[in-house]
Amino acid sequence: MEAAIDTLVTHFKTYAGKDGSSQTLSKEEFQSLVVSQLPNLVKNAADPAVIDQLMGSLDENNDGELNFLEFWQLIGKLASKRGNFSL
Amino acid sequence: MEAAIDTLVTHFKTYAGKDGSSQTLSKEEFQSLVVSQLPNLVKNAADPAVIDQLMGSLDENNDGELNFLEFWQLIGKLASKRGNFSL
């Protein structure tokens, strides 16, 4: 499991680091990550409205960026749906 | 990233399913998972007190079991520490 966790951390940093700071994902970085890394878990990710909706639901401090734990909430919801876990 | 997410979901189900229901982890299942799957991320996991403390901090509905999203919180905190993200 640790390798899988490292994969998620490393990918987050790769996409978050495109604009300098690798602490947060801008909307563009978030869309780029979702389109290329989560093609099956997030449908129509190329549609800006999908990304706006996702980001709106995650960006708890409304700074227009997603920090790691805000991003981690998304992955948790997707994983939970994937595993058919009752919420 | 999707493969890494699947790995985490699959492992959760493997350990959670030991006592029949694969929706939640009992304390024993949780300890077994942490000892074997998170040896570097969780130190001294063989110590029941460590497991009690971890579970106490995660088991939000206090039913003595960890559902997937409660478990996901732990992984998020460990991943965040691993990635040196400021909380």
Backbone of each chain as nested JSON, in Angstrom:
{
  "chains": [
    {"id": "A", "residues": [
      {"number": 1, "name": "MET", "atoms": {"N": [0.846, -1.215, 0.0], "CA": [0.0, 0.0, 0.0], "C": [0.874, 1.255, 0.0]}},
      {"number": 2, "name": "GLU", "atoms": {"N": [2.034, 1.14, 0.651], "CA": [2.883, 2.336, 0.741], "C": [3.326, 2.815, -0.633]}},
      {"number": 3, "name": "ALA", "atoms": {"N": [3.59, 1.865, -1.53], "CA": [4.006, 2.255, -2.893], "C": [2.866, 2.998, -3.593]}},
      {"number": 4, "name": "ALA", "atoms": {"N": [1.648, 2.528, -3.371], "CA": [0.484, 3.179, -3.997], "C": [0.322, 4.597, -3.442]}},
      {"number": 5, "name": "ILE", "atoms": {"N": [0.518, 4.758, -2.141], "CA": [0.43, 6.092, -1.519], "C": [1.51, 7.002, -2.11]}},
      {"number": 6, "name": "ASP", "atoms": {"N": [2.716, 6.469, -2.256], "CA": [3.806, 7.265, -2.832], "C": [3.48, 7.698, -4.259]}},
      {"number": 7, "name": "THR", "atoms": {"N": [2.839, 6.805, -5.005], "CA": [2.464, 7.138, -6.386], "C": [1.527, 8.34, -6.402]}},
      {"number": 8, "name": "LEU", "atoms": {"N": [0.537, 8.315, -5.507], "CA": [-0.434, 9.423, -5.467], "C": [0.246, 10.729, -5.046]}},
      {"number": 9, "name": "VAL", "atoms": {"N": [1.14, 10.649, -4.055], "CA": [1.854, 11.851, -3.585], "C": [2.734, 12.402, -4.709]}},
      {"number": 10, "name": "THR", "atoms": {"N": [3.474, 11.517, -5.369], "CA": [4.407, 11.94, -6.422], "C": [3.662, 12.585, -7.58]}},
      {"number": 11, "name": "HIS", "atoms": {"N": [2.547, 11.988, -7.971], "CA": [1.785, 12.573, -9.083], "C": [1.221, 13.937, -8.7]}},
      {"number": 12, "name": "PHE", "atoms": {"N": [0.735, 14.031, -7.474], "CA": [0.194, 15.335, -7.038], "C": [1.294, 16.4, -7.17]}},
      {"number": 13, "name": "LYS", "atoms": {"N": [2.485, 16.081, -6.683], "CA": [3.598, 17.047, -6.718], "C": [3.997, 17.386, -8.147]}},
      {"number": 14, "name": "THR", "atoms": {"N": [3.971, 16.386, -9.026], "CA": [4.356, 16.629, -10.425], "C": [3.422, 17.662, -11.043]}},
      {"number": 15, "name": "TYR", "atoms": {"N": [2.124, 17.459, -10.876], "CA": [1.156, 18.383, -11.495], "C": [1.106, 19.705, -10.73]}},
      {"number": 16, "name": "ALA", "atoms": {"N": [1.225, 19.631, -9.416], "CA": [1.142, 20.869, -8.617], "C": [2.373, 21.748, -8.843]}},
      {"number": 17, "name": "GLY", "atoms": {"N": [3.47, 21.108, -9.229], "CA": [4.716, 21.861, -9.372], "C": [4.866, 22.588, -10.689]}},
      {"number": 18, "name": "LYS", "atoms": {"N": [3.902, 22.421, -11.589], "CA": [4.064, 23.016, -12.924], "C": [4.173, 24.536, -12.856]}},
      {"number": 19, "name": "ASP", "atoms": {"N": [3.493, 25.137, -11.88], "CA": [3.521, 26.623, -11.821], "C": [4.427, 27.101, -10.683]}},
      {"number": 20, "name": "GLY", "atoms": {"N": [5.389, 26.283, -10.317], "CA": [6.323, 26.727, -9.279], "C": [6.025, 26.042, -7.966]}},
      {"number": 21, "name": "SER", "atoms": {"N": [4.938, 26.423, -7.297], "CA": [4.663, 25.845, -5.974], "C": [4.08, 24.45, -6.127]}},
      {"number": 22, "name": "SER", "atoms": {"N": [4.709, 23.467, -5.504], "CA": [4.174, 22.098, -5.617], "C": [3.322, 21.758, -4.389]}},
      {"number": 23, "name": "GLN", "atoms": {"N": [2.86, 22.819, -3.701], "CA": [2.006, 22.58, -2.525], "C": [0.526, 22.537, -2.921]}},
      {"number": 24, "name": "THR", "atoms": {"N": [0.198, 23.235, -4.017], "CA": [-1.226, 23.291, -4.383], "C": [-1.427, 23.132, -5.891]}},
      {"number": 25, "name": "LEU", "atoms": {"N": [-2.608, 22.697, -6.258], "CA": [-2.982, 22.561, -7.665], "C": [-3.831, 23.767, -8.063]}},
      {"number": 26, "name": "SER", "atoms": {"N": [-3.415, 24.451, -9.136], "CA": [-4.287, 25.489, -9.709], "C": [-5.368, 24.767, -10.501]}},
      {"number": 27, "name": "LYS", "atoms": {"N": [-6.354, 25.524, -10.993], "CA": [-7.424, 24.876, -11.752], "C": [-6.866, 24.179, -13.005]}},
      {"number": 28, "name": "GLU", "atoms": {"N": [-5.934, 24.839, -13.652], "CA": [-5.357, 24.274, -14.89], "C": [-4.588, 22.98, -14.561]}},
      {"number": 29, "name": "GLU", "atoms": {"N": [-3.799, 23.041, -13.472], "CA": [-3.032, 21.846, -13.078], "C": [-3.97, 20.705, -12.691]}},
      {"number": 30, "name": "PHE", "atoms": {"N": [-5.048, 21.083, -12.002], "CA": [-6.027, 20.078, -11.558], "C": [-6.68, 19.427, -12.771]}},
      {"number": 31, "name": "GLN", "atoms": {"N": [-7.067, 20.243, -13.754], "CA": [-7.696, 19.689, -14.969], "C": [-6.719, 18.787, -15.704]}},
      {"number": 32, "name": "SER", "atoms": {"N": [-5.483, 19.219, -15.814], "CA": [-4.462, 18.434, -16.517], "C": [-4.278, 17.08, -15.828]}},
      {"number": 33, "name": "LEU", "atoms": {"N": [-4.266, 17.082, -14.498], "CA": [-4.102, 15.832, -13.736], "C": [-5.313, 14.927, -13.962]}},
      {"number": 34, "name": "VAL", "atoms": {"N": [-6.505, 15.485, -13.817], "CA": [-7.725, 14.674, -13.907], "C": [-7.867, 14.062, -15.297]}},
      {"number": 35, "name": "VAL", "atoms": {"N": [-7.627, 14.876, -16.326], "CA": [-7.759, 14.386, -17.704], "C": [-6.768, 13.252, -17.968]}},
      {"number": 36, "name": "SER", "atoms": {"N": [-5.555, 13.402, -17.513], "CA": [-4.557, 12.379, -17.883], "C": [-4.47, 11.233, -16.884]}},
      {"number": 37, "name": "GLN", "atoms": {"N": [-4.78, 11.502, -15.612], "CA": [-4.578, 10.455, -14.597], "C": [-5.86, 9.755, -14.143]}},
      {"number": 38, "name": "LEU", "atoms": {"N": [-7.001, 10.391, -14.298], "CA": [-8.254, 9.802, -13.788], "C": [-9.304, 9.67, -14.896]}},
      {"number": 39, "name": "PRO", "atoms": {"N": [-8.9, 9.185, -16.107], "CA": [-9.821, 9.157, -17.248], "C": [-11.059, 8.291, -17.007]}},
      {"number": 40, "name": "ASN", "atoms": {"N": [-10.923, 7.248, -16.196], "CA": [-12.082, 6.364, -15.966], "C": [-12.894, 6.798, -14.754]}},
      {"number": 41, "name": "LEU", "atoms": {"N": [-12.213, 7.377, -13.784], "CA": [-12.909, 7.741, -12.538], "C": [-13.66, 9.074, -12.683]}},
      {"number": 42, "name": "VAL", "atoms": {"N": [-13.164, 9.963, -13.566], "CA": [-13.851, 11.255, -13.759], "C": [-14.183, 11.396, -15.249]}},
      {"number": 43, "name": "LYS", "atoms": {"N": [-15.497, 11.307, -15.554], "CA": [-15.915, 11.396, -16.962], "C": [-15.974, 12.869, -17.405]}},
      {"number": 44, "name": "ASN", "atoms": {"N": [-15.758, 13.104, -18.684], "CA": [-15.851, 14.44, -19.287], "C": [-14.988, 15.484, -18.58]}},
      {"number": 45, "name": "ALA", "atoms": {"N": [-13.822, 15.059, -18.181], "CA": [-12.956, 15.983, -17.42], "C": [-12.421, 17.117, -18.307]}},
      {"number": 46, "name": "ALA", "atoms": {"N": [-12.556, 16.944, -19.642], "CA": [-12.082, 18.017, -20.532], "C": [-13.06, 19.193, -20.502]}},
      {"number": 47, "name": "ASP", "atoms": {"N": [-14.266, 18.926, -19.995], "CA": [-15.302, 19.977, -19.906], "C": [-15.02, 20.869, -18.682]}},
      {"number": 48, "name": "PRO", "atoms": {"N": [-14.695, 22.164, -18.912], "CA": [-14.351, 23.07, -17.797], "C": [-15.419, 23.097, -16.704]}},
      {"number": 49, "name": "ALA", "atoms": {"N": [-16.687, 22.896, -17.117], "CA": [-17.772, 22.938, -16.116], "C": [-17.621, 21.785, -15.127]}},
      {"number": 50, "name": "VAL", "atoms": {"N": [-17.158, 20.628, -15.611], "CA": [-16.949, 19.466, -14.727], "C": [-15.86, 19.8, -13.711]}},
      {"number": 51, "name": "ILE", "atoms": {"N": [-14.802, 20.416, -14.2], "CA": [-13.675, 20.767, -13.322], "C": [-14.115, 21.847, -12.327]}},
      {"number": 52, "name": "ASP", "atoms": {"N": [-14.873, 22.843, -12.816], "CA": [-15.362, 23.905, -11.909], "C": [-16.199, 23.302, -10.783]}},
      {"number": 53, "name": "GLN", "atoms": {"N": [-17.074, 22.359, -11.16], "CA": [-17.964, 21.752, -10.165], "C": [-17.152, 20.957, -9.145]}},
      {"number": 54, "name": "LEU", "atoms": {"N": [-16.204, 20.173, -9.669], "CA": [-15.358, 19.35, -8.778], "C": [-14.582, 20.252, -7.83]}},
      {"number": 55, "name": "MET", "atoms": {"N": [-13.957, 21.281, -8.406], "CA": [-13.105, 22.155, -7.597], "C": [-13.942, 22.908, -6.573]}},
      {"number": 56, "name": "GLY", "atoms": {"N": [-15.13, 23.324, -6.994], "CA": [-16.004, 24.05, -6.073], "C": [-16.35, 23.197, -4.872]}},
      {"number": 57, "name": "SER", "atoms": {"N": [-16.536, 21.921, -5.104], "CA": [-16.939, 21.014, -4.009], "C": [-15.762, 20.677, -3.101]}},
      {"number": 58, "name": "LEU", "atoms": {"N": [-14.536, 20.91, -3.579], "CA": [-13.35, 20.488, -2.81], "C": [-12.611, 21.655, -2.167]}},
      {"number": 59, "name": "ASP", "atoms": {"N": [-12.66, 22.819, -2.86], "CA": [-11.831, 23.946, -2.437], "C": [-12.425, 24.612, -1.2]}},
      {"number": 60, "name": "GLU", "atoms": {"N": [-12.229, 23.943, -0.06], "CA": [-12.909, 24.368, 1.172], "C": [-12.536, 25.787, 1.576]}},
      {"number": 61, "name": "ASN", "atoms": {"N": [-11.278, 26.203, 1.37], "CA": [-10.913, 27.565, 1.809], "C": [-11.055, 28.577, 0.661]}},
      {"number": 62, "name": "ASN", "atoms": {"N": [-11.662, 28.106, -0.468], "CA": [-11.97, 29.019, -1.573], "C": [-10.822, 29.919, -2.015]}},
      {"number": 63, "name": "ASP", "atoms": {"N": [-9.636, 29.344, -2.112], "CA": [-8.509, 30.181, -2.578], "C": [-8.208, 29.883, -4.048]}},
      {"number": 64, "name": "GLY", "atoms": {"N": [-9.11, 29.121, -4.685], "CA": [-8.917, 28.849, -6.107], "C": [-7.839, 27.819, -6.371]}},
      {"number": 65, "name": "GLU", "atoms": {"N": [-7.291, 27.259, -5.294], "CA": [-6.252, 26.239, -5.418], "C": [-6.696, 25.022, -4.589]}},
      {"number": 66, "name": "LEU", "atoms": {"N": [-6.169, 23.864, -4.912], "CA": [-6.458, 22.676, -4.097], "C": [-5.182, 22.264, -3.373]}},
      {"number": 67, "name": "ASN", "atoms": {"N": [-5.238, 22.251, -2.053], "CA": [-4.069, 21.727, -1.333], "C": [-4.192, 20.205, -1.299]}},
      {"number": 68, "name": "PHE", "atoms": {"N": [-3.188, 19.547, -0.742], "CA": [-3.141, 18.081, -0.83], "C": [-4.345, 17.443, -0.157]}},
      {"number": 69, "name": "LEU", "atoms": {"N": [-4.726, 17.925, 1.014], "CA": [-5.83, 17.258, 1.749], "C": [-7.189, 17.507, 1.074]}},
      {"number": 70, "name": "GLU", "atoms": {"N": [-7.33, 18.694, 0.451], "CA": [-8.57, 18.942, -0.31], "C": [-8.627, 17.975, -1.493]}},
      {"number": 71, "name": "PHE", "atoms": {"N": [-7.503, 17.817, -2.152], "CA": [-7.402, 16.887, -3.289], "C": [-7.666, 15.453, -2.819]}},
      {"number": 72, "name": "TRP", "atoms": {"N": [-7.155, 15.119, -1.655], "CA": [-7.268, 13.766, -1.116], "C": [-8.748, 13.398, -0.88]}},
      {"number": 73, "name": "GLN", "atoms": {"N": [-9.578, 14.431, -0.533], "CA": [-11.016, 14.185, -0.368], "C": [-11.612, 13.653, -1.672]}},
      {"number": 74, "name": "LEU", "atoms": {"N": [-11.217, 14.261, -2.802], "CA": [-11.745, 13.826, -4.114], "C": [-11.38, 12.369, -4.366]}},
      {"number": 75, "name": "ILE", "atoms": {"N": [-10.102, 12.067, -4.178], "CA": [-9.651, 10.697, -4.424], "C": [-10.423, 9.718, -3.53]}},
      {"number": 76, "name": "GLY", "atoms": {"N": [-10.694, 10.142, -2.292], "CA": [-11.436, 9.275, -1.367], "C": [-12.843, 8.993, -1.851]}},
      {"number": 77, "name": "LYS", "atoms": {"N": [-13.496, 10.035, -2.357], "CA": [-14.873, 9.847, -2.856], "C": [-14.865, 8.94, -4.085]}},
      {"number": 78, "name": "LEU", "atoms": {"N": [-13.9, 9.162, -4.977], "CA": [-13.808, 8.334, -6.187], "C": [-13.505, 6.884, -5.8]}},
      {"number": 79, "name": "ALA", "atoms": {"N": [-12.574, 6.708, -4.855], "CA": [-12.193, 5.354, -4.423], "C": [-13.379, 4.672, -3.743]}},
      {"number": 80, "name": "SER", "atoms": {"N": [-14.124, 5.455, -2.978], "CA": [-15.273, 4.884, -2.266], "C": [-16.33, 4.405, -3.258]}},
      {"number": 81, "name": "LYS", "atoms": {"N": [-16.548, 5.209, -4.312], "CA": [-17.51, 4.809, -5.359], "C": [-16.974, 3.564, -6.068]}},
      {"number": 82, "name": "ARG", "atoms": {"N": [-15.685, 3.591, -6.347], "CA": [-15.035, 2.482, -7.058], "C": [-15.188, 1.18, -6.27]}},
      {"number": 83, "name": "GLY", "atoms": {"N": [-15.08, 1.29, -4.942], "CA": [-15.14, 0.1, -4.095], "C": [-16.566, -0.258, -3.696]}},
      {"number": 84, "name": "ASN", "atoms": {"N": [-17.564, 0.515, -4.204], "CA": [-18.976, 0.288, -3.835], "C": [-19.18, 0.296, -2.327]}},
      {"number": 85, "name": "PHE", "atoms": {"N": [-18.489, 1.219, -1.668], "CA": [-18.699, 1.312, -0.221], "C": [-19.887, 2.223, 0.047]}},
      {"number": 86, "name": "SER", "atoms": {"N": [-20.724, 1.836, 1.002], "CA": [-21.821, 2.741, 1.364], "C": [-21.193, 3.91, 2.117]}},
      {"number": 87, "name": "LEU", "atoms": {"N": [-21.619, 5.158, 1.798], "CA": [-21.003, 6.336, 2.445], "C": [-21.546, 6.528, 3.854]}}
    ]},
    {"id": "B", "residues": [
      {"number": 1, "name": "MET", "atoms": {"N": [-2.556, 6.913, -11.794], "CA": [-3.058, 7.092, -10.421], "C": [-4.205, 6.111, -10.118]}},
      {"number": 2, "name": "GLU", "atoms": {"N": [-4.973, 5.807, -11.188], "CA": [-6.131, 4.934, -10.956], "C": [-5.708, 3.572, -10.433]}},
      {"number": 3, "name": "ALA", "atoms": {"N": [-4.587, 3.057, -10.947], "CA": [-4.11, 1.743, -10.478], "C": [-3.747, 1.826, -8.991]}},
      {"number": 4, "name": "ALA", "atoms": {"N": [-3.162, 2.938, -8.594], "CA": [-2.776, 3.099, -7.175], "C": [-4.029, 3.164, -6.303]}},
      {"number": 5, "name": "ILE", "atoms": {"N": [-5.057, 3.853, -6.793], "CA": [-6.321, 3.936, -6.044], "C": [-6.937, 2.541, -5.916]}},
      {"number": 6, "name": "ASP", "atoms": {"N": [-6.911, 1.786, -7.022], "CA": [-7.447, 0.422, -6.975], "C": [-6.691, -0.445, -5.973]}},
      {"number": 7, "name": "THR", "atoms": {"N": [-5.371, -0.257, -5.909], "CA": [-4.566, -1.028, -4.951], "C": [-5.045, -0.761, -3.529]}},
      {"number": 8, "name": "LEU", "atoms": {"N": [-5.27, 0.501, -3.214], "CA": [-5.707, 0.847, -1.848], "C": [-7.099, 0.286, -1.56]}},
      {"number": 9, "name": "VAL", "atoms": {"N": [-8.003, 0.377, -2.547], "CA": [-9.368, -0.158, -2.353], "C": [-9.318, -1.675, -2.162]}},
      {"number": 10, "name": "THR", "atoms": {"N": [-8.551, -2.344, -3.024], "CA": [-8.471, -3.806, -2.966], "C": [-7.9, -4.279, -1.637]}},
      {"number": 11, "name": "HIS", "atoms": {"N": [-6.846, -3.616, -1.185], "CA": [-6.246, -4.033, 0.09], "C": [-7.216, -3.804, 1.241]}},
      {"number": 12, "name": "PHE", "atoms": {"N": [-7.921, -2.673, 1.198], "CA": [-8.892, -2.423, 2.275], "C": [-9.903, -3.567, 2.325]}},
      {"number": 13, "name": "LYS", "atoms": {"N": [-10.418, -3.942, 1.161], "CA": [-11.437, -5.003, 1.11], "C": [-10.869, -6.342, 1.578]}},
      {"number": 14, "name": "THR", "atoms": {"N": [-9.612, -6.625, 1.22], "CA": [-9.001, -7.9, 1.624], "C": [-8.968, -7.997, 3.148]}},
      {"number": 15, "name": "TYR", "atoms": {"N": [-8.488, -6.945, 3.793], "CA": [-8.378, -6.991, 5.259], "C": [-9.751, -6.844, 5.916]}},
      {"number": 16, "name": "ALA", "atoms": {"N": [-10.596, -6.012, 5.332], "CA": [-11.915, -5.786, 5.949], "C": [-12.792, -7.03, 5.823]}},
      {"number": 17, "name": "GLY", "atoms": {"N": [-12.496, -7.841, 4.803], "CA": [-13.356, -9.002, 4.555], "C": [-13.038, -10.219, 5.403]}},
      {"number": 18, "name": "LYS", "atoms": {"N": [-12.004, -10.118, 6.234], "CA": [-11.586, -11.316, 6.997], "C": [-12.693, -11.811, 7.923]}},
      {"number": 19, "name": "ASP", "atoms": {"N": [-13.492, -10.886, 8.45], "CA": [-14.548, -11.306, 9.408], "C": [-15.916, -11.291, 8.736]}},
      {"number": 20, "name": "GLY", "atoms": {"N": [-15.946, -11.449, 7.427], "CA": [-17.247, -11.503, 6.741], "C": [-17.529, -10.203, 6.025]}},
      {"number": 21, "name": "SER", "atoms": {"N": [-17.853, -9.152, 6.753], "CA": [-18.228, -7.89, 6.094], "C": [-16.991, -7.188, 5.578]}},
      {"number": 22, "name": "SER", "atoms": {"N": [-16.963, -6.874, 4.296], "CA": [-15.776, -6.176, 3.772], "C": [-16.042, -4.682, 3.662]}},
      {"number": 23, "name": "GLN", "atoms": {"N": [-17.048, -4.211, 4.42], "CA": [-17.343, -2.776, 4.418], "C": [-16.539, -2.03, 5.479]}},
      {"number": 24, "name": "THR", "atoms": {"N": [-16.168, -2.752, 6.557], "CA": [-15.464, -2.067, 7.653], "C": [-14.319, -2.912, 8.199]}},
      {"number": 25, "name": "LEU", "atoms": {"N": [-13.376, -2.219, 8.798], "CA": [-12.242, -2.875, 9.448], "C": [-12.487, -2.933, 10.947]}},
      {"number": 26, "name": "SER", "atoms": {"N": [-12.421, -4.137, 11.511], "CA": [-12.432, -4.25, 12.979], "C": [-11.044, -3.846, 13.471]}},
      {"number": 27, "name": "LYS", "atoms": {"N": [-10.89, -3.742, 14.783], "CA": [-9.578, -3.34, 15.318], "C": [-8.506, -4.366, 14.915]}},
      {"number": 28, "name": "GLU", "atoms": {"N": [-8.843, -5.644, 14.991], "CA": [-7.864, -6.691, 14.654], "C": [-7.478, -6.594, 13.173]}},
      {"number": 29, "name": "GLU", "atoms": {"N": [-8.508, -6.399, 12.331], "CA": [-8.226, -6.298, 10.894], "C": [-7.38, -5.067, 10.6]}},
      {"number": 30, "name": "PHE", "atoms": {"N": [-7.695, -3.974, 11.289], "CA": [-6.966, -2.711, 11.098], "C": [-5.507, -2.899, 11.512]}},
      {"number": 31, "name": "GLN", "atoms": {"N": [-5.286, -3.562, 12.662], "CA": [-3.899, -3.779, 13.11], "C": [-3.155, -4.665, 12.123]}},
      {"number": 32, "name": "SER", "atoms": {"N": [-3.811, -5.695, 11.657], "CA": [-3.176, -6.613, 10.708], "C": [-2.781, -5.862, 9.431]}},
      {"number": 33, "name": "LEU", "atoms": {"N": [-3.657, -4.975, 8.957], "CA": [-3.37, -4.193, 7.734], "C": [-2.183, -3.261, 7.986]}},
      {"number": 34, "name": "VAL", "atoms": {"N": [-2.226, -2.537, 9.105], "CA": [-1.196, -1.525, 9.378], "C": [0.175, -2.188, 9.55]}},
      {"number": 35, "name": "VAL", "atoms": {"N": [0.207, -3.284, 10.286], "CA": [1.491, -3.97, 10.533], "C": [2.081, -4.468, 9.212]}},
      {"number": 36, "name": "SER", "atoms": {"N": [1.241, -5.028, 8.365], "CA": [1.827, -5.644, 7.158], "C": [1.923, -4.679, 5.976]}},
      {"number": 37, "name": "GLN", "atoms": {"N": [1.021, -3.687, 5.906], "CA": [0.993, -2.827, 4.72], "C": [1.62, -1.449, 4.916]}},
      {"number": 38, "name": "LEU", "atoms": {"N": [1.7, -0.992, 6.155], "CA": [2.199, 0.372, 6.4], "C": [3.374, 0.38, 7.382]}},
      {"number": 39, "name": "PRO", "atoms": {"N": [4.337, -0.554, 7.201], "CA": [5.424, -0.701, 8.179], "C": [6.293, 0.552, 8.317]}},
      {"number": 40, "name": "ASN", "atoms": {"N": [6.407, 1.339, 7.259], "CA": [7.262, 2.538, 7.325], "C": [6.473, 3.777, 7.725]}},
      {"number": 41, "name": "LEU", "atoms": {"N": [5.209, 3.781, 7.344], "CA": [4.398, 4.972, 7.616], "C": [3.849, 4.981, 9.045]}},
      {"number": 42, "name": "VAL", "atoms": {"N": [3.645, 3.787, 9.63], "CA": [3.142, 3.729, 11.011], "C": [4.131, 2.908, 11.846]}},
      {"number": 43, "name": "LYS", "atoms": {"N": [4.844, 3.634, 12.732], "CA": [5.854, 2.926, 13.551], "C": [5.167, 2.225, 14.735]}},
      {"number": 44, "name": "ASN", "atoms": {"N": [5.791, 1.117, 15.209], "CA": [5.31, 0.391, 16.396], "C": [3.84, -0.027, 16.289]}},
      {"number": 45, "name": "ALA", "atoms": {"N": [3.44, -0.409, 15.083], "CA": [2.02, -0.767, 14.895], "C": [1.654, -2.066, 15.617]}},
      {"number": 46, "name": "ALA", "atoms": {"N": [2.683, -2.828, 16.044], "CA": [2.385, -4.074, 16.775], "C": [1.916, -3.749, 18.193]}},
      {"number": 47, "name": "ASP", "atoms": {"N": [2.191, -2.511, 18.617], "CA": [1.789, -2.089, 19.978], "C": [0.3, -1.724, 19.977]}},
      {"number": 48, "name": "PRO", "atoms": {"N": [-0.558, -2.486, 20.709], "CA": [-2.009, -2.23, 20.71], "C": [-2.356, -0.776, 21.048]}},
      {"number": 49, "name": "ALA", "atoms": {"N": [-1.518, -0.136, 21.874], "CA": [-1.819, 1.252, 22.268], "C": [-1.747, 2.181, 21.053]}},
      {"number": 50, "name": "VAL", "atoms": {"N": [-0.802, 1.867, 20.14], "CA": [-0.667, 2.685, 18.922], "C": [-1.936, 2.542, 18.079]}},
      {"number": 51, "name": "ILE", "atoms": {"N": [-2.414, 1.312, 17.975], "CA": [-3.615, 1.033, 17.174], "C": [-4.832, 1.685, 17.84]}},
      {"number": 52, "name": "ASP", "atoms": {"N": [-4.929, 1.572, 19.16], "CA": [-6.054, 2.194, 19.889], "C": [-6.085, 3.698, 19.637]}},
      {"number": 53, "name": "GLN", "atoms": {"N": [-4.898, 4.313, 19.71], "CA": [-4.82, 5.766, 19.545], "C": [-5.218, 6.15, 18.118]}},
      {"number": 54, "name": "LEU", "atoms": {"N": [-4.695, 5.383, 17.143], "CA": [-5.023, 5.666, 15.729], "C": [-6.523, 5.504, 15.496]}},
      {"number": 55, "name": "MET", "atoms": {"N": [-7.046, 4.391, 15.979], "CA": [-8.469, 4.112, 15.726], "C": [-9.349, 5.133, 16.416]}},
      {"number": 56, "name": "GLY", "atoms": {"N": [-8.951, 5.508, 17.629], "CA": [-9.737, 6.501, 18.371], "C": [-9.82, 7.812, 17.607]}},
      {"number": 57, "name": "SER", "atoms": {"N": [-8.733, 8.162, 16.946], "CA": [-8.688, 9.453, 16.223], "C": [-9.451, 9.363, 14.908]}},
      {"number": 58, "name": "LEU", "atoms": {"N": [-9.743, 8.146, 14.425], "CA": [-10.374, 7.994, 13.102], "C": [-11.837, 7.581, 13.191]}},
      {"number": 59, "name": "ASP", "atoms": {"N": [-12.145, 6.803, 14.234], "CA": [-13.474, 6.181, 14.319], "C": [-14.521, 7.229, 14.706]}},
      {"number": 60, "name": "GLU", "atoms": {"N": [-14.881, 8.07, 13.721], "CA": [-15.735, 9.236, 14.01], "C": [-17.092, 8.821, 14.578]}},
      {"number": 61, "name": "ASN", "atoms": {"N": [-17.667, 7.71, 14.126], "CA": [-18.989, 7.352, 14.662], "C": [-18.887, 6.375, 15.844]}},
      {"number": 62, "name": "ASN", "atoms": {"N": [-17.61, 6.155, 16.3], "CA": [-17.397, 5.353, 17.521], "C": [-18.129, 4.012, 17.528]}},
      {"number": 63, "name": "ASP", "atoms": {"N": [-18.092, 3.316, 16.396], "CA": [-18.747, 1.99, 16.397], "C": [-17.701, 0.88, 16.518]}},
      {"number": 64, "name": "GLY", "atoms": {"N": [-16.469, 1.27, 16.8], "CA": [-15.425, 0.257, 16.988], "C": [-14.936, -0.325, 15.68]}},
      {"number": 65, "name": "GLU", "atoms": {"N": [-15.43, 0.219, 14.589], "CA": [-15.027, -0.265, 13.273], "C": [-14.591, 0.945, 12.444]}},
      {"number": 66, "name": "LEU", "atoms": {"N": [-13.789, 0.73, 11.439], "CA": [-13.413, 1.835, 10.546], "C": [-14.052, 1.596, 9.187]}},
      {"number": 67, "name": "ASN", "atoms": {"N": [-14.878, 2.52, 8.757], "CA": [-15.406, 2.375, 7.397], "C": [-14.366, 2.941, 6.441]}},
      {"number": 68, "name": "PHE", "atoms": {"N": [-14.635, 2.835, 5.139], "CA": [-13.6, 3.187, 4.152], "C": [-13.176, 4.636, 4.271]}},
      {"number": 69, "name": "LEU", "atoms": {"N": [-14.153, 5.546, 4.414], "CA": [-13.783, 6.984, 4.445], "C": [-13.04, 7.354, 5.735]}},
      {"number": 70, "name": "GLU", "atoms": {"N": [-13.395, 6.69, 6.844], "CA": [-12.629, 6.936, 8.08], "C": [-11.187, 6.469, 7.875]}},
      {"number": 71, "name": "PHE", "atoms": {"N": [-11.039, 5.303, 7.267], "CA": [-9.704, 4.76, 6.975], "C": [-8.951, 5.687, 6.02]}},
      {"number": 72, "name": "TRP", "atoms": {"N": [-9.673, 6.217, 5.047], "CA": [-9.066, 7.081, 4.028], "C": [-8.45, 8.333, 4.661]}},
      {"number": 73, "name": "GLN", "atoms": {"N": [-9.084, 8.801, 5.765], "CA": [-8.531, 9.967, 6.479], "C": [-7.107, 9.661, 6.96]}},
      {"number": 74, "name": "LEU", "atoms": {"N": [-6.933, 8.43, 7.503], "CA": [-5.597, 8.058, 8.013], "C": [-4.572, 8.086, 6.88]}},
      {"number": 75, "name": "ILE", "atoms": {"N": [-4.942, 7.441, 5.783], "CA": [-4.009, 7.384, 4.655], "C": [-3.665, 8.803, 4.191]}},
      {"number": 76, "name": "GLY", "atoms": {"N": [-4.656, 9.69, 4.211], "CA": [-4.427, 11.082, 3.792], "C": [-3.423, 11.779, 4.687]}},
      {"number": 77, "name": "LYS", "atoms": {"N": [-3.566, 11.565, 5.99], "CA": [-2.628, 12.204, 6.932], "C": [-1.221, 11.649, 6.743]}},
      {"number": 78, "name": "LEU", "atoms": {"N": [-1.127, 10.337, 6.564], "CA": [0.19, 9.717, 6.369], "C": [0.805, 10.193, 5.059]}},
      {"number": 79, "name": "ALA", "atoms": {"N": [-0.027, 10.264, 4.014], "CA": [0.474, 10.701, 2.697], "C": [0.913, 12.166, 2.771]}},
      {"number": 80, "name": "SER", "atoms": {"N": [0.162, 12.954, 3.504], "CA": [0.48, 14.382, 3.64], "C": [1.817, 14.568, 4.354]}},
      {"number": 81, "name": "LYS", "atoms": {"N": [2.022, 13.764, 5.387], "CA": [3.313, 13.809, 6.113], "C": [4.426, 13.346, 5.177]}},
      {"number": 82, "name": "ARG", "atoms": {"N": [4.152, 12.278, 4.454], "CA": [5.126, 11.705, 3.523], "C": [5.552, 12.735, 2.471]}},
      {"number": 83, "name": "GLY", "atoms": {"N": [4.576, 13.535, 2.016], "CA": [4.847, 14.499, 0.958], "C": [5.318, 15.845, 1.492]}},
      {"number": 84, "name": "ASN", "atoms": {"N": [5.47, 15.916, 2.848], "CA": [5.877, 17.182, 3.488], "C": [4.972, 18.343, 3.091]}},
      {"number": 85, "name": "PHE", "atoms": {"N": [3.663, 18.06, 3.051], "CA": [2.732, 19.142, 2.731], "C": [2.372, 19.841, 4.026]}},
      {"number": 86, "name": "SER", "atoms": {"N": [2.268, 21.15, 3.981], "CA": [1.837, 21.867, 5.186], "C": [0.338, 21.626, 5.316]}},
      {"number": 87, "name": "LEU", "atoms": {"N": [-0.149, 21.296, 6.518], "CA": [-1.586, 20.974, 6.695], "C": [-2.431, 22.247, 6.74]}}
    ]}
  ]
}
